[in-house]
Amino acid sequence: MASNGTMRGLAAAKRSANGLNRRAIGVFDSGIGGLTVLKALSAALPGEDFIYLGDTARAPYGTKSNEVISRYSRENTEFLLAKGIKLLVVACNTASAVALQEIADQTTIPVVGVLEPGARAATKASRTGRIGVIGTEATIASGAYTRLIRRLRPRAEIYTRACPLLVPLAEEGWTDNEVAQLTVRHYLGSLKASGIDTLLLGCTHYPLLREVIAGALGPEIKLVDSAAATAAAVRELLGGHRLLAKAGAGSRSFFVTEAPERFVKVGRRFFGPEVESSVRIER
């Protein structure tokens, strides 16, 4: 269900589609993990221009208070709005869980988060309705995924677990060694024992650990991440309101709030060699 702010944004977009369709799509994340969402968006929408902002100076968001997360999210949104974007993707599960509604209510362009597309994909994938969700401490504590899944599938049994150590493992590239395997087994043992048939990866870093997670859970448990589902939702939204870019190759611009060299180095693990450079902005 679209928020009131997003509905206003869609109405405004529809009135001026001819001009807006040439504008870029803005994407922000607390740091680097949102590049997994950008990768899916780029594959689904190859003709679109994207402007990505990683708030690397203040990452991670998952251990911060809701008030701080909301403030950071508003500031990220303001930066991207100043670039003249036509749509905003909040590619951070934590920011989507805590601040999405506030952002949507305060903007006049469509705003898409990663939670609802991910929840929809998980409820569709599950045969039994026994669904596990892993994420940062703030995402899990918010209960946002639980509420969304229950709204979509009221009889679902939902099992959640915060897995904060998976983020630094993904960023260090420790995605298939003994440390990663032991950490994943520690976090997911109780979820596997609960009898889930689907696990929602509720953090943008976790797809990099997909193989070790799958190995710990076994082939009978389906893994779902929100990146592909979010990209499909954005494509549908843009197409329905005549905001898709013309055919052609789109561009990618990367901005960070700290350590642009590290962003490029680590970002290539998430997105690929297309992350050639990034621009540091002042806060």
Backbone as CSV, one residue per row, in Angstrom:
resi,resn,N_x,N_y,N_z,CA_x,CA_y,CA_z,C_x,C_y,C_z
1,MET,0.847,-1.199,0.000,0.000,0.000,0.000,0.880,1.244,0.000
2,ALA,0.613,2.166,-0.904,1.418,3.396,-0.997,1.048,4.362,0.111
3,SER,2.029,5.110,0.591,1.778,6.105,1.619,1.122,7.332,1.003
4,ASN,0.572,8.190,1.871,-0.038,9.431,1.384,0.981,10.291,0.658
5,GLY,2.220,10.341,1.200,3.257,11.132,0.557,3.603,10.593,-0.815
6,THR,3.687,9.265,-0.931,3.992,8.671,-2.225,2.866,8.911,-3.205
7,MET,1.622,8.844,-2.758,0.487,9.100,-3.647,0.522,10.532,-4.164
8,ARG,0.872,11.485,-3.293,1.005,12.875,-3.753,2.121,12.985,-4.775
9,GLY,3.214,12.259,-4.514,4.316,12.280,-5.450,3.937,11.709,-6.794
10,LEU,3.149,10.648,-6.807,2.707,10.051,-8.059,1.813,11.003,-8.829
11,ALA,0.929,11.697,-8.125,0.038,12.650,-8.795,0.839,13.776,-9.432
12,ALA,1.824,14.286,-8.695,2.660,15.358,-9.239,3.474,14.859,-10.422
13,ALA,3.987,13.622,-10.290,4.781,13.062,-11.377,3.948,12.890,-12.631
14,LYS,2.716,12.447,-12.470,1.850,12.212,-13.623,1.559,13.508,-14.366
15,ARG,1.461,14.606,-13.641,1.155,15.889,-14.280,2.312,16.404,-15.119
16,SER,3.530,15.958,-14.802,4.695,16.499,-15.510,5.644,15.399,-15.959
17,ALA,5.086,14.278,-16.419,5.902,13.121,-16.765,6.905,13.424,-17.858
18,ASN,6.547,14.283,-18.808,7.433,14.543,-19.926,8.784,15.103,-19.476
19,GLY,8.780,15.901,-18.427,10.036,16.436,-17.940,10.733,15.523,-16.955
20,LEU,9.965,14.855,-16.114,10.547,14.050,-15.047,11.204,12.774,-15.533
21,ASN,10.730,12.215,-16.636,11.269,10.916,-17.021,12.753,10.976,-17.370
22,ARG,13.278,12.156,-17.656,14.696,12.285,-17.973,15.561,12.485,-16.729
23,ARG,14.932,12.623,-15.588,15.691,12.832,-14.355,16.203,11.504,-13.784
24,ALA,17.150,11.608,-12.851,17.750,10.421,-12.255,16.887,9.869,-11.128
25,ILE,17.162,8.648,-10.754,16.578,8.011,-9.571,17.601,8.115,-8.449
26,GLY,17.177,8.597,-7.295,18.061,8.699,-6.142,17.974,7.461,-5.273
27,VAL,19.105,7.012,-4.765,19.180,5.829,-3.896,20.088,6.167,-2.730
28,PHE,19.618,5.921,-1.498,20.548,6.102,-0.383,20.546,4.904,0.548
29,ASP,21.680,4.746,1.206,21.873,3.673,2.186,22.764,4.211,3.290
30,SER,22.809,3.514,4.384,23.678,3.924,5.483,25.152,3.798,5.111
31,GLY,25.447,3.050,4.075,26.831,2.894,3.666,26.949,2.225,2.313
32,ILE,27.447,1.000,2.317,27.793,0.301,1.089,26.765,-0.754,0.701
33,GLY,26.064,-1.323,1.671,25.170,-2.445,1.399,24.097,-2.164,0.372
34,GLY,23.648,-0.922,0.284,22.596,-0.571,-0.666,23.005,-0.761,-2.113
35,LEU,24.298,-0.998,-2.348,24.742,-1.268,-3.713,24.146,-2.563,-4.251
36,THR,23.766,-3.505,-3.369,23.089,-4.714,-3.857,21.727,-4.357,-4.434
37,VAL,21.066,-3.354,-3.848,19.791,-2.884,-4.386,20.025,-2.128,-5.689
38,LEU,21.048,-1.272,-5.710,21.362,-0.529,-6.929,21.694,-1.477,-8.073
39,LYS,22.378,-2.569,-7.775,22.721,-3.551,-8.814,21.458,-4.140,-9.427
40,ALA,20.482,-4.490,-8.581,19.223,-5.031,-9.090,18.442,-3.978,-9.868
41,LEU,18.445,-2.737,-9.380,17.771,-1.646,-10.086,18.402,-1.413,-11.455
42,SER,19.722,-1.434,-11.520,20.422,-1.204,-12.783,20.115,-2.300,-13.790
43,ALA,20.000,-3.542,-13.311,19.687,-4.652,-14.210,18.261,-4.546,-14.738
44,ALA,17.333,-4.125,-13.873,15.928,-4.022,-14.273,15.640,-2.773,-15.088
45,LEU,16.452,-1.727,-14.880,16.198,-0.427,-15.513,17.500,0.099,-16.125
46,PRO,18.017,-0.572,-17.143,19.341,-0.204,-17.678,19.407,1.169,-18.308
47,GLY,18.278,1.750,-18.685,18.286,3.069,-19.306,18.203,4.224,-18.342
48,GLU,18.050,3.933,-17.051,17.893,4.986,-16.046,19.239,5.489,-15.533
49,ASP,19.273,6.773,-15.191,20.409,7.349,-14.465,20.150,7.186,-12.970
50,PHE,21.195,6.862,-12.217,21.073,6.689,-10.769,22.099,7.548,-10.047
51,ILE,21.674,8.137,-8.939,22.576,8.851,-8.042,22.517,8.134,-6.698
52,TYR,23.648,7.602,-6.269,23.718,6.813,-5.040,24.456,7.597,-3.962
53,LEU,23.880,7.626,-2.766,24.524,8.247,-1.615,24.699,7.212,-0.516
54,GLY,25.951,6.984,-0.136,26.259,6.111,0.990,26.742,6.945,2.170
55,ASP,26.028,6.876,3.284,26.379,7.685,4.458,27.459,6.978,5.268
56,THR,28.608,6.795,4.635,29.676,5.987,5.210,30.261,6.569,6.493
57,ALA,30.135,7.875,6.685,30.686,8.503,7.891,29.904,8.121,9.137
58,ARG,28.631,7.729,8.962,27.771,7.501,10.129,27.212,6.088,10.176
59,ALA,27.697,5.235,9.286,27.297,3.828,9.306,27.973,3.121,10.485
60,PRO,27.306,2.077,11.004,26.014,1.531,10.592,24.862,2.235,11.294
61,TYR,23.691,2.184,10.681,22.494,2.751,11.298,21.852,1.768,12.281
62,GLY,22.127,0.490,12.109,21.380,-0.540,12.835,21.505,-0.510,14.339
63,THR,22.523,0.163,14.869,22.704,0.225,16.325,22.313,1.578,16.905
64,LYS,21.771,2.473,16.066,21.464,3.833,16.510,19.990,3.968,16.890
65,SER,19.660,5.060,17.585,18.285,5.290,18.012,17.420,5.675,16.824
66,ASN,16.120,5.503,16.979,15.189,5.863,15.910,15.270,7.347,15.564
67,GLU,15.452,8.182,16.584,15.543,9.625,16.353,16.737,9.962,15.469
68,VAL,17.867,9.343,15.737,19.083,9.592,14.961,18.925,9.046,13.541
69,ILE,18.369,7.855,13.411,18.161,7.258,12.095,17.253,8.149,11.245
70,SER,16.196,8.677,11.847,15.282,9.561,11.113,15.980,10.830,10.663
71,ARG,16.800,11.394,11.535,17.511,12.628,11.172,18.485,12.382,10.030
72,TYR,19.261,11.318,10.127,20.191,10.989,9.048,19.447,10.749,7.731
73,SER,18.316,10.055,7.807,17.546,9.744,6.598,16.995,11.014,5.956
74,ARG,16.530,11.953,6.776,16.049,13.225,6.235,17.177,13.970,5.532
75,GLU,18.351,13.979,6.131,19.483,14.686,5.526,19.907,14.030,4.208
76,ASN,19.906,12.716,4.164,20.221,12.016,2.918,19.203,12.358,1.827
77,THR,17.939,12.386,2.240,16.864,12.709,1.287,17.033,14.118,0.743
78,GLU,17.344,15.070,1.612,17.522,16.460,1.180,18.647,16.578,0.152
79,PHE,19.737,15.858,0.365,20.850,15.902,-0.588,20.405,15.412,-1.969
80,LEU,19.689,14.303,-1.998,19.271,13.735,-3.283,18.177,14.566,-3.945
81,LEU,17.274,15.131,-3.158,16.248,15.998,-3.739,16.879,17.208,-4.412
82,ALA,17.961,17.700,-3.846,18.648,18.853,-4.432,19.256,18.520,-5.788
83,LYS,19.423,17.233,-6.072,19.931,16.792,-7.371,18.825,16.701,-8.422
84,GLY,17.582,16.952,-8.019,16.480,16.957,-8.964,16.002,15.579,-9.374
85,ILE,16.043,14.621,-8.453,15.646,13.250,-8.774,14.132,13.149,-8.993
86,LYS,13.703,12.084,-9.712,12.282,11.871,-9.986,11.663,10.842,-9.049
87,LEU,12.494,10.040,-8.388,12.015,9.003,-7.473,13.132,8.686,-6.506
88,LEU,12.772,8.367,-5.266,13.753,8.047,-4.232,13.573,6.605,-3.782
89,VAL,14.679,5.865,-3.747,14.691,4.513,-3.201,15.483,4.534,-1.900
90,VAL,14.829,4.177,-0.805,15.504,4.045,0.481,16.019,2.614,0.538
91,ALA,17.288,2.430,0.174,17.859,1.098,0.000,18.461,0.548,1.278
92,CYS,18.044,1.074,2.390,18.535,0.659,3.703,17.352,0.086,4.480
93,ASN,17.465,-1.163,4.916,16.374,-1.778,5.659,16.081,-1.025,6.945
94,THR,17.132,-0.595,7.641,16.936,0.110,8.905,16.224,1.436,8.683
95,ALA,16.673,2.227,7.719,16.013,3.503,7.428,14.598,3.284,6.920
96,SER,14.377,2.249,6.119,13.028,1.939,5.648,12.115,1.590,6.815
97,ALA,12.649,0.840,7.780,11.844,0.421,8.923,11.480,1.592,9.828
98,VAL,12.397,2.547,9.967,12.215,3.613,10.957,11.672,4.905,10.345
99,ALA,12.120,5.266,9.146,11.898,6.629,8.647,11.153,6.729,7.326
100,LEU,10.774,5.624,6.705,10.188,5.687,5.360,8.929,6.544,5.318
101,GLN,8.005,6.325,6.251,6.753,7.070,6.236,6.989,8.564,6.403
102,GLU,7.890,8.925,7.303,8.208,10.348,7.521,8.774,10.969,6.253
103,ILE,9.679,10.262,5.587,10.272,10.782,4.351,9.204,10.947,3.281
104,ALA,8.376,9.925,3.102,7.343,9.971,2.065,6.363,11.108,2.308
105,ASP,6.026,11.352,3.567,5.065,12.403,3.892,5.630,13.802,3.648
106,GLN,6.951,13.912,3.591,7.572,15.229,3.464,8.144,15.503,2.076
107,THR,7.925,14.595,1.120,8.425,14.793,-0.232,7.277,14.819,-1.220
108,THR,7.531,15.335,-2.404,6.505,15.397,-3.449,6.841,14.481,-4.620
109,ILE,7.831,13.604,-4.445,8.138,12.597,-5.455,7.866,11.221,-4.843
110,PRO,7.703,10.196,-5.667,7.489,8.849,-5.124,8.691,8.372,-4.304
111,VAL,8.403,7.670,-3.222,9.433,7.111,-2.352,9.166,5.615,-2.191
112,VAL,10.181,4.805,-2.427,10.057,3.352,-2.333,11.088,2.837,-1.346
113,GLY,10.654,2.042,-0.387,11.568,1.387,0.537,11.762,-0.065,0.154
114,VAL,12.610,-0.759,0.902,12.909,-2.149,0.572,12.102,-3.148,1.390
115,LEU,11.398,-2.697,2.438,10.738,-3.642,3.319,9.516,-4.301,2.683
116,GLU,8.598,-3.491,2.157,7.363,-4.079,1.638,7.610,-5.002,0.451
117,PRO,8.456,-4.626,-0.526,8.737,-5.584,-1.596,9.338,-6.889,-1.076
118,GLY,10.237,-6.791,-0.095,10.828,-7.994,0.479,9.806,-8.840,1.200
119,ALA,8.920,-8.199,1.976,7.888,-8.935,2.697,6.940,-9.639,1.728
120,ARG,6.576,-8.959,0.653,5.699,-9.575,-0.340,6.357,-10.799,-0.979
121,ALA,7.642,-10.666,-1.305,8.355,-11.789,-1.920,8.442,-12.970,-0.963
122,ALA,8.662,-12.701,0.326,8.773,-13.782,1.304,7.446,-14.502,1.505
123,THR,6.356,-13.747,1.607,5.050,-14.387,1.803,4.649,-15.204,0.582
124,LYS,5.052,-14.745,-0.589,4.750,-15.490,-1.815,5.588,-16.764,-1.903
125,ALA,6.832,-16.703,-1.432,7.735,-17.851,-1.535,7.416,-18.947,-0.532
126,SER,6.844,-18.588,0.616,6.629,-19.556,1.684,5.423,-20.454,1.421
127,ARG,5.620,-21.746,1.530,4.518,-22.703,1.390,3.749,-22.847,2.695
128,THR,4.472,-22.883,3.818,3.868,-23.191,5.109,3.476,-21.966,5.912
129,GLY,4.013,-20.797,5.552,3.760,-19.595,6.330,4.685,-19.444,7.521
130,ARG,5.689,-20.331,7.624,6.688,-20.210,8.698,7.907,-19.484,8.106
131,ILE,8.028,-18.204,8.442,8.983,-17.322,7.785,9.976,-16.759,8.800
132,GLY,11.245,-16.861,8.487,12.279,-16.255,9.305,12.728,-14.930,8.712
133,VAL,13.145,-14.006,9.579,13.646,-12.702,9.140,14.913,-12.394,9.924
134,ILE,15.986,-12.055,9.210,17.207,-11.604,9.874,17.515,-10.187,9.417
135,GLY,18.128,-9.399,10.303,18.425,-8.010,9.980,19.270,-7.382,11.062
136,THR,19.437,-6.073,10.985,20.165,-5.345,12.021,19.322,-5.271,13.287
137,GLU,19.940,-4.825,14.359,19.212,-4.712,15.632,18.036,-3.752,15.517
138,ALA,18.245,-2.601,14.849,17.170,-1.617,14.726,16.038,-2.122,13.850
139,THR,16.366,-2.796,12.758,15.328,-3.322,11.869,14.476,-4.355,12.589
140,ILE,15.112,-5.275,13.274,14.365,-6.322,13.981,13.562,-5.719,15.131
141,ALA,14.174,-4.794,15.887,13.477,-4.191,17.026,12.263,-3.382,16.585
142,SER,12.300,-2.827,15.382,11.170,-2.020,14.903,9.903,-2.845,14.687
143,GLY,10.070,-4.138,14.432,8.909,-4.987,14.157,8.277,-4.733,12.801
144,ALA,8.937,-3.950,11.951,8.327,-3.557,10.675,8.078,-4.749,9.767
145,TYR,9.041,-5.644,9.659,8.837,-6.818,8.798,7.713,-7.700,9.336
146,THR,7.664,-7.856,10.647,6.608,-8.670,11.246,5.236,-8.099,10.929
147,ARG,5.086,-6.786,11.056,3.799,-6.152,10.753,3.423,-6.301,9.283
148,LEU,4.390,-6.109,8.396,4.102,-6.202,6.968,3.729,-7.623,6.575
149,ILE,4.486,-8.601,7.067,4.193,-9.986,6.716,2.836,-10.404,7.262
150,ARG,2.513,-9.984,8.480,1.207,-10.343,9.062,0.063,-9.670,8.311
151,ARG,0.298,-8.462,7.812,-0.739,-7.796,7.031,-0.991,-8.543,5.732
152,LEU,0.078,-9.044,5.140,-0.043,-9.753,3.864,-0.508,-11.197,4.048
153,ARG,-0.113,-11.794,5.176,-0.449,-13.201,5.442,-0.731,-13.341,6.935
154,PRO,-1.965,-13.065,7.351,-2.286,-12.960,8.774,-1.940,-14.185,9.611
155,ARG,-1.961,-15.360,9.024,-1.693,-16.576,9.797,-0.228,-16.994,9.772
156,ALA,0.625,-16.161,9.233,2.045,-16.507,9.162,2.656,-16.608,10.556
157,GLU,3.598,-17.526,10.716,4.412,-17.619,11.926,5.777,-17.018,11.592
158,ILE,6.169,-16.001,12.330,7.348,-15.220,11.976,8.389,-15.342,13.087
159,TYR,9.608,-15.666,12.686,10.710,-15.838,13.614,11.824,-14.874,13.200
160,THR,12.249,-14.012,14.121,13.214,-12.972,13.779,14.511,-13.134,14.563
161,ARG,15.589,-12.621,13.975,16.884,-12.666,14.658,17.756,-11.528,14.161
162,ALA,18.277,-10.731,15.086,19.256,-9.707,14.736,20.620,-10.367,14.541
163,CYS,21.311,-9.987,13.476,22.607,-10.602,13.142,23.645,-9.518,12.847
164,PRO,23.997,-8.702,13.822,24.840,-7.529,13.556,26.228,-7.845,13.020
165,LEU,26.794,-8.997,13.343,28.156,-9.288,12.906,28.254,-9.620,11.422
166,LEU,27.130,-9.868,10.774,27.193,-10.213,9.351,27.569,-9.011,8.484
167,VAL,27.265,-7.807,8.946,27.604,-6.610,8.167,29.115,-6.443,8.033
168,PRO,29.888,-6.413,9.131,31.345,-6.278,8.960,31.970,-7.450,8.216
169,LEU,31.418,-8.645,8.356,31.945,-9.785,7.602,31.803,-9.550,6.102
170,ALA,30.631,-9.056,5.690,30.401,-8.798,4.266,31.334,-7.716,3.750
171,GLU,31.533,-6.669,4.529,32.375,-5.566,4.075,33.855,-5.945,4.039
172,GLU,34.255,-6.873,4.894,35.644,-7.322,4.886,35.896,-8.373,3.806
173,GLY,34.823,-8.832,3.169,34.974,-9.880,2.165,35.082,-11.263,2.767
174,TRP,34.779,-11.389,4.067,34.815,-12.693,4.734,33.451,-13.360,4.554
175,THR,33.191,-13.797,3.364,31.849,-14.289,3.035,31.772,-15.799,2.867
176,ASP,32.913,-16.482,2.903,32.855,-17.937,2.743,34.051,-18.603,3.406
177,ASN,34.409,-18.104,4.589,35.492,-18.747,5.325,34.948,-19.323,6.631
178,GLU,35.827,-19.850,7.460,35.385,-20.526,8.680,34.703,-19.556,9.645
179,VAL,35.220,-18.332,9.714,34.608,-17.341,10.607,33.169,-17.059,10.181
180,ALA,32.967,-16.852,8.882,31.614,-16.604,8.379,30.706,-17.792,8.636
181,GLN,31.198,-18.984,8.398,30.382,-20.183,8.591,29.973,-20.354,10.053
182,LEU,30.919,-20.169,10.974,30.616,-20.307,12.398,29.631,-19.238,12.859
183,THR,29.816,-18.002,12.386,28.930,-16.905,12.784,27.515,-17.143,12.278
184,VAL,27.396,-17.539,11.019,26.073,-17.794,10.441,25.387,-18.947,11.160
185,ARG,26.106,-20.006,11.437,25.488,-21.140,12.142,25.029,-20.733,13.532
186,HIS,25.828,-19.884,14.197,25.436,-19.412,15.534,24.124,-18.626,15.478
187,TYR,24.016,-17.723,14.509,22.823,-16.894,14.403,21.601,-17.684,13.949
188,LEU,21.793,-18.597,13.017,20.646,-19.193,12.335,20.223,-20.559,12.864
189,GLY,20.974,-21.094,13.808,20.631,-22.415,14.334,19.218,-22.492,14.876
190,SER,18.828,-21.499,15.678,17.490,-21.537,16.276,16.400,-21.325,15.238
191,LEU,16.685,-20.513,14.198,15.692,-20.300,13.137,15.473,-21.582,12.348
192,LYS,16.546,-22.293,12.061,16.398,-23.559,11.343,15.606,-24.557,12.177
193,ALA,15.891,-24.593,13.472,15.191,-25.523,14.360,13.711,-25.197,14.490
194,SER,13.324,-23.949,14.226,11.921,-23.546,14.355,11.038,-24.073,13.229
195,GLY,11.668,-24.589,12.173,10.893,-25.168,11.084,10.502,-24.191,9.986
196,ILE,11.211,-23.074,9.862,10.895,-22.127,8.790,11.149,-22.781,7.430
197,ASP,10.399,-22.337,6.424,10.680,-22.798,5.057,11.184,-21.658,4.180
198,THR,11.199,-20.438,4.727,11.659,-19.264,3.986,12.407,-18.344,4.944
199,LEU,13.536,-17.800,4.485,14.283,-16.827,5.281,14.430,-15.554,4.471
200,LEU,13.955,-14.453,5.033,14.071,-13.139,4.410,15.352,-12.474,4.894
201,LEU,16.223,-12.139,3.963,17.475,-11.461,4.285,17.178,-9.975,4.408
202,GLY,16.951,-9.529,5.635,16.474,-8.177,5.871,17.560,-7.150,6.066
203,CYS,18.651,-7.297,5.339,19.740,-6.312,5.347,20.415,-6.400,3.994
204,THR,20.778,-5.264,3.433,21.333,-5.247,2.080,22.721,-5.878,1.997
205,HIS,23.394,-6.057,3.128,24.698,-6.724,3.115,24.563,-8.241,2.972
206,TYR,23.465,-8.789,3.432,23.380,-10.233,3.589,23.427,-11.031,2.290
207,PRO,22.992,-10.481,1.139,23.125,-11.271,-0.092,24.558,-11.693,-0.402
208,LEU,25.562,-10.958,0.082,26.940,-11.370,-0.152,27.284,-12.645,0.602
209,LEU,26.497,-12.953,1.636,26.701,-14.167,2.423,25.689,-15.245,2.058
210,ARG,25.048,-15.089,0.911,23.962,-15.989,0.530,24.408,-17.457,0.500
211,GLU,25.570,-17.717,-0.048,26.008,-19.109,-0.172,26.256,-19.754,1.183
212,VAL,26.903,-19.040,2.089,27.167,-19.626,3.402,25.876,-19.749,4.215
213,ILE,24.943,-18.811,4.030,23.638,-18.915,4.694,22.870,-20.118,4.158
214,ALA,22.873,-20.277,2.838,22.190,-21.425,2.235,22.810,-22.729,2.709
215,GLY,24.136,-22.740,2.839,24.800,-23.951,3.304,24.432,-24.309,4.736
216,ALA,24.245,-23.283,5.575,23.893,-23.528,6.975,22.450,-23.991,7.131
217,LEU,21.566,-23.521,6.257,20.138,-23.838,6.393,19.705,-25.065,5.608
218,GLY,20.384,-25.348,4.508,19.999,-26.481,3.676,19.070,-26.080,2.552
219,PRO,18.940,-26.943,1.542,18.188,-26.592,0.324,16.684,-26.485,0.521
220,GLU,16.170,-27.004,1.630,14.719,-26.972,1.835,14.211,-25.599,2.273
221,ILE,15.093,-24.696,2.650,14.691,-23.359,3.096,15.033,-22.346,2.001
222,LYS,14.027,-21.632,1.518,14.222,-20.651,0.457,14.762,-19.344,1.036
223,LEU,15.686,-18.737,0.315,16.231,-17.447,0.718,15.639,-16.354,-0.160
224,VAL,15.212,-15.265,0.482,14.613,-14.134,-0.226,15.335,-12.860,0.194
225,ASP,15.777,-12.066,-0.784,16.262,-10.728,-0.439,15.425,-9.709,-1.195
226,SER,15.425,-8.498,-0.702,14.483,-7.497,-1.195,14.949,-6.767,-2.445
227,ALA,16.193,-6.974,-2.877,16.731,-6.167,-3.970,15.946,-6.360,-5.265
228,ALA,15.779,-7.602,-5.703,15.072,-7.855,-6.966,13.617,-7.428,-6.873
229,ALA,12.991,-7.681,-5.710,11.590,-7.298,-5.527,11.429,-5.781,-5.544
230,THR,12.378,-5.066,-4.950,12.334,-3.602,-4.965,12.501,-3.065,-6.372
231,ALA,13.429,-3.652,-7.126,13.635,-3.217,-8.509,12.380,-3.420,-9.341
232,ALA,11.711,-4.543,-9.148,10.474,-4.809,-9.888,9.392,-3.801,-9.517
233,ALA,9.307,-3.453,-8.229,8.311,-2.480,-7.785,8.588,-1.097,-8.372
234,VAL,9.860,-0.707,-8.434,10.215,0.596,-9.001,9.898,0.630,-10.494
235,ARG,10.230,-0.437,-11.195,9.947,-0.491,-12.632,8.435,-0.386,-12.895
236,GLU,7.651,-1.111,-12.111,6.193,-1.067,-12.282,5.653,0.331,-12.011
237,LEU,6.154,0.962,-10.962,5.693,2.300,-10.596,6.021,3.307,-11.702
238,LEU,7.262,3.280,-12.175,7.667,4.222,-13.218,6.899,3.982,-14.509
239,GLY,6.736,2.716,-14.882,6.017,2.409,-16.111,4.567,2.826,-16.043
240,GLY,3.951,2.617,-14.888,2.548,2.964,-14.739,2.276,4.452,-14.795
241,HIS,3.309,5.265,-14.561,3.129,6.726,-14.556,3.976,7.412,-15.629
242,ARG,4.355,6.625,-16.638,5.054,7.153,-17.807,6.328,7.924,-17.416
243,LEU,7.044,7.382,-16.439,8.263,8.030,-15.971,9.528,7.271,-16.359
244,LEU,9.389,6.185,-17.126,10.562,5.438,-17.543,11.417,6.261,-18.505
245,ALA,12.713,6.132,-18.372,13.628,6.837,-19.266,13.554,6.235,-20.667
246,LYS,13.979,7.015,-21.625,14.064,6.511,-22.984,15.112,5.398,-23.049
247,ALA,15.045,4.596,-24.113,16.011,3.518,-24.285,17.424,4.076,-24.375
248,GLY,18.368,3.306,-23.853,19.758,3.745,-23.876,20.470,3.295,-22.622
249,ALA,21.725,3.628,-22.509,22.518,3.252,-21.342,22.502,4.370,-20.315
250,GLY,22.096,4.041,-19.099,22.044,5.032,-18.044,23.401,5.205,-17.358
251,SER,23.495,6.240,-16.537,24.740,6.530,-15.823,24.581,6.220,-14.337
252,ARG,25.724,6.101,-13.646,25.746,5.848,-12.212,26.700,6.857,-11.573
253,SER,26.210,7.592,-10.573,27.044,8.534,-9.829,27.039,8.124,-8.368
254,PHE,28.212,8.153,-7.740,28.334,7.679,-6.366,28.858,8.802,-5.468
255,PHE,28.149,9.034,-4.369,28.544,10.022,-3.375,28.636,9.345,-2.012
256,VAL,29.572,9.791,-1.192,29.747,9.241,0.151,30.019,10.386,1.116
257,THR,29.883,10.101,2.403,30.163,11.116,3.408,31.527,10.927,4.058
258,GLU,32.211,9.832,3.706,33.555,9.586,4.239,34.213,8.457,3.451
259,ALA,35.542,8.489,3.388,36.374,7.405,2.859,35.964,6.945,1.459
260,PRO,36.048,7.845,0.468,35.658,7.444,-0.889,36.515,6.314,-1.459
261,GLU,37.802,6.262,-1.094,38.660,5.195,-1.618,38.205,3.830,-1.111
262,ARG,37.869,3.763,0.169,37.390,2.486,0.715,36.054,2.104,0.093
263,PHE,35.199,3.098,-0.146,33.908,2.823,-0.771,34.114,2.150,-2.127
264,VAL,35.046,2.661,-2.921,35.304,2.078,-4.238,35.815,0.648,-4.087
265,LYS,36.755,0.436,-3.176,37.350,-0.890,-2.995,36.304,-1.907,-2.550
266,VAL,35.555,-1.562,-1.507,34.560,-2.503,-0.982,33.337,-2.551,-1.893
267,GLY,32.989,-1.402,-2.487,31.806,-1.339,-3.327,31.868,-2.264,-4.517
268,ARG,33.066,-2.550,-4.991,33.194,-3.457,-6.134,32.773,-4.876,-5.770
269,ARG,32.884,-5.241,-4.485,32.414,-6.560,-4.067,30.887,-6.632,-4.151
270,PHE,30.236,-5.495,-3.935,28.780,-5.457,-3.909,28.182,-5.217,-5.292
271,PHE,28.829,-4.367,-6.088,28.228,-3.914,-7.341,28.999,-4.365,-8.579
272,GLY,30.325,-4.391,-8.474,31.138,-4.760,-9.622,32.108,-3.652,-9.986
273,PRO,32.871,-3.848,-11.063,33.919,-2.893,-11.429,33.403,-1.533,-11.875
274,GLU,32.085,-1.411,-12.073,31.517,-0.119,-12.473,31.680,0.948,-11.402
275,VAL,31.967,0.528,-10.162,32.238,1.506,-9.094,33.687,1.953,-9.264
276,GLU,33.879,2.958,-10.098,35.231,3.420,-10.426,35.684,4.569,-9.530
277,SER,34.739,5.382,-9.062,35.094,6.527,-8.242,33.870,6.962,-7.443
278,SER,34.110,7.729,-6.400,33.021,8.306,-5.616,33.445,9.682,-5.127
279,VAL,32.467,10.522,-4.864,32.715,11.905,-4.455,32.319,12.060,-2.991
280,ARG,33.218,12.602,-2.203,32.926,12.839,-0.787,32.190,14.167,-0.641
281,ILE,31.090,14.151,0.106,30.342,15.371,0.370,30.541,15.772,1.822
282,GLU,30.404,17.055,2.108,30.569,17.569,3.456,29.246,17.505,4.206
283,ARG,29.306,17.223,5.486,28.124,17.230,6.336,28.343,18.181,7.499
